[in-house]
Amino acid sequence: MQSEELAKLVETELDFRKAVNLVSLYVGDKTSITDYMVIATATSARHAKSLCDYVVEKVKANGLMPLSLEGADGSDWVLLDLGDVIVHVMTGQAREFYQLEKLWSVAEKTA
């Protein structure tokens, strides 16, 4: 599965499971660690964990294995590493504090 297809699969599942303020950023031109970052807001830490659990189920059903799941034990920020796509699911307070969209949307300076 191509990284763009995987990002769309993740976005669709998160949207279906009622994630809020879903944003997908192509960062392949800024970093070599991944191609896409999908960022979503959950209504609570429990919702964040369940959103990532549903994404893991969906990804496995499509023949892929997640590389890592971090922060699932009651954290305000759950990170799911799928290789070409990294999923960040945060509570509203954590998302406002860390502002990942702003961090990864910074344009490169030209000479």
ABEGO torsion letter per residue (X at the ends): XBAAAAAAAAAAAAAAAGBBGBBBBBAAAABAABABBBBBBBABAAAAAAAAAAAAAAAAAAGBBBABBBGABGBABBBBBAGABBBBBBBAAAAAAAGAAAAAABBBBBX
